[in-house]
Amino acid sequence: MGCGKSSVGRRLAHLTGHRFVDTDDLIIEKSGMPIPALFAEQREDGFRQIESQVLADLIGVCGIVLATGGGIVTRPQNLPVLHDVGIVGWLDSDPDLLFERVSRNQRRPLLQTGDPRATFDQLLASRLELYESASDFRVDSSGRTHDEAARDILDESMRAQARRQQV
């Protein structure tokens, strides 16, 4: 949350000539409602169920750069699906910077609590190990422009692809 997945993903898609896809957009399209409304009506579990469905629908789709929500790794069944879709990169950043970025958007459903920073810190801590185990590589975007981060991801993706082909 707040690492720049969508912005960096768009830059990466431009660099590669691929189409940019964001699971949040697919969820909105499938559910017919904005994410905050979906959370309000179906809670996080309903949201995660639709998220898993739209991810599974991307298996076999070629030529995309995919940005997923940060919580997609919280459902174990999504981890192999992510790898079936393609190379999985973890775009990370300094936690203080991440929180500063997410604080700009008052519509984030998971942060609608009495102490958004504590909630953010707890979410991040609970997901770090999942991000590490799910990803083929990690790129730290702290102090990097979106273009620099996109180039780093492209380089790391090429390395990860080469490793997969060696196995």
ChimeraX attribute file (.defattr): number of C-alpha atoms within 10 A of each C-alpha:
attribute: neighborCount
match mode: 1-to-1
recipient: residues
	/A:1	20
	/A:2	20
	/A:3	22
	/A:4	20
	/A:5	22
	/A:6	21
	/A:7	14
	/A:8	23
	/A:9	26
	/A:10	23
	/A:11	20
	/A:12	26
	/A:13	19
	/A:14	14
	/A:15	13
	/A:16	15
	/A:17	12
	/A:18	15
	/A:19	15
	/A:20	17
	/A:21	18
	/A:22	18
	/A:23	20
	/A:24	19
	/A:25	15
	/A:26	16
	/A:27	23
	/A:28	17
	/A:29	12
	/A:30	13
	/A:31	14
	/A:32	11
	/A:33	13
	/A:34	13
	/A:35	18
	/A:36	15
	/A:37	14
	/A:38	19
	/A:39	18
	/A:40	12
	/A:41	12
	/A:42	13
	/A:43	14
	/A:44	14
	/A:45	10
	/A:46	13
	/A:47	20
	/A:48	20
	/A:49	14
	/A:50	19
	/A:51	23
	/A:52	19
	/A:53	14
	/A:54	18
	/A:55	21
	/A:56	17
	/A:57	11
	/A:58	18
	/A:59	14
	/A:60	10
	/A:61	10
	/A:62	11
	/A:63	13
	/A:64	19
	/A:65	23
	/A:66	25
	/A:67	22
	/A:68	20
	/A:69	15
	/A:70	17
	/A:71	16
	/A:72	21
	/A:73	22
	/A:74	14
	/A:75	13
	/A:76	11
	/A:77	12
	/A:78	18
	/A:79	18
	/A:80	11
	/A:81	16
	/A:82	22
	/A:83	14
	/A:84	16
	/A:85	18
	/A:86	20
	/A:87	18
	/A:88	21
	/A:89	21
	/A:90	20
	/A:91	26
	/A:92	19
	/A:93	20
	/A:94	12
	/A:95	16
	/A:96	10
	/A:97	15
	/A:98	18
	/A:99	18
	/A:100	12
	/A:101	14
	/A:102	19
	/A:103	16
	/A:104	10
	/A:105	10
	/A:106	9
	/A:107	12
	/A:108	15
	/A:109	15
	/A:110	14
	/A:111	18
	/A:112	11
	/A:113	11
	/A:114	8
	/A:115	9
	/A:116	16
	/A:117	16
	/A:118	12
	/A:119	15
	/A:120	20
	/A:121	14
	/A:122	11
	/A:123	16
	/A:124	18
	/A:125	11
	/A:126	12
	/A:127	17
	/A:128	14
	/A:129	11
	/A:130	18
	/A:131	24
	/A:132	13
	/A:133	13
	/A:134	19
	/A:135	18
	/A:136	20
	/A:137	18
	/A:138	18
	/A:139	15
	/A:140	15
	/A:141	21
	/A:142	15
	/A:143	11
	/A:144	12
	/A:145	12
	/A:146	19
	/A:147	16
	/A:148	15
	/A:149	24
	/A:150	26
	/A:151	17
	/A:152	18
	/A:153	24
	/A:154	17
	/A:155	11
	/A:156	18
	/A:157	19
	/A:158	12
	/A:159	14
	/A:160	18
	/A:161	13
	/A:162	11
	/A:163	11
	/A:164	11
	/A:165	8
	/A:166	7
	/A:167	5
